[in-house]
Amino acid sequence: MHALRPLLRKSLFNLFAATLACAALIAPRTASAEALLLIEADSGKVLQAENATIPWYPASVTKIMTAYVTLKAVKDRRLTLDTLLTVSPTAASQSPSKMGFRPGTQLTVDNALKMMMVKSANDMAVVLAEGVGGSIDGFSAMMNDTAKKLGMTQTSYVNPNGLPADGQITSARDLGILARSFLRDLPEYEYFVHIPAIRFGKRVTGNFNKLIGRYPGADGFKTGFICASGYNLVASATRNGRRLIAVVLGSSSGTARAVKAAQLLERGFSQDNLTWLRPSLGTVDNLVPVDASPPNLRDEMCGGHRKRPASDDDDALIAANGATSGSASATGGEAQVTFFTAGLQPPLMKASELMAQAPAAVEPVLVYTGPTRTGTALIAAVAADADQQTASKPRGKKSRVARKPDAADKPKDAGKDAKDTRTAAVKPGAKPAEGKNNDKSDAKNDAKTAAKPAAPKHAAAKHDAAAKPAEKPAASGDPKPAKPKAATKPAAKPANNS
């Protein structure tokens, strides 16, 4: 019997390989580039990797590093979560998605982090960068130094929010390393990566990561989108004490990336009892980087061939784009592979069906401007922010006209990055890689609220005088705060930065 075991194992392995080959032939070919990675959080063991070491534009997943550097500073006691930061003209001029606060508004590190991670607010990323590093350049240097220490050899940063820039590059491999480092080094601050929703005044914004509240065990991380990168997602989930991290770069829609991440995670959890059948892929740190330029998916993601503007809040399921980015493949060949590797146990529900469901009902986390408050003081602060939103609502025809551009902009690059499409269309001369980076998963929730940008929760007393400028949040990604007009123009043309 012992002599037959090697033969039996070899036969099973050949059967497994044959099944994978058949699945690959049956599954529809993907129409776009895509990078995938699935690893174990504790060991770093690679369970699946496709194009994982090809350079890629990170878009708003950049904010994972922004949060890491900020929280490391908190842990090292260089500042606290209660430290008050001030919105500078540079921060206020960032392209949407953003909170839209006026220069001079103050808020805590804690609230800025929550707004940045849930709403993917580009202005909050700059507020944190200036508060921790003194300036965008100073903070970017800190980000690059941290990336080097963590072994992220394919990553470079030039800004804290992921807005389009040629020098803003990473890879699925490096993002896997970063996510592992975040969980390992900052366990006490892990809640920042899985807040389901925030409430600011009267506005509620859900997390752009569609897995949270839908996929069993989902507990992090961050989405991103700009035309050049496609739809990106770093996601984590835990079952029976085992945590996996999935990275999806270059998907065709917000839903497609969530479906693909769910498929990767499901496959990883179900294969736990058959690990001996799969060849070892080593650890994420040992994946060999590819020396190449990142693919530019601008034409594919934001070209005129799309039936509607690209958006990080794209509700269209895989079928809408004909199995693009591998999202539909899970219902065909991939589902068969999952069935086999799960030990002949059928999956509970298809990933596409999970993502189509409404997220679990949750109480949004309150965020507000001003210093840390509790009890009745907190209630008063939230009410004050709500009053500011009401007071800053546009009045009359003139105001409505100013609002329309905002609402229209968001859908374009849906997701904080969605706004990239408009800018590209309006400014043909714009560099493809410089499109605005919008993680506009927020677009849906904020398309309406975008119409009320003047609602910035401003702590200043002069809200009436500033109300009009606030109505036209700066959409420009230019860091030059000196020209208020430039900031106002961008508001009408939100960047694709999420």
Disulfide bonds with the S-S distance in Angstrom:
Cys227-Cys302 1.86
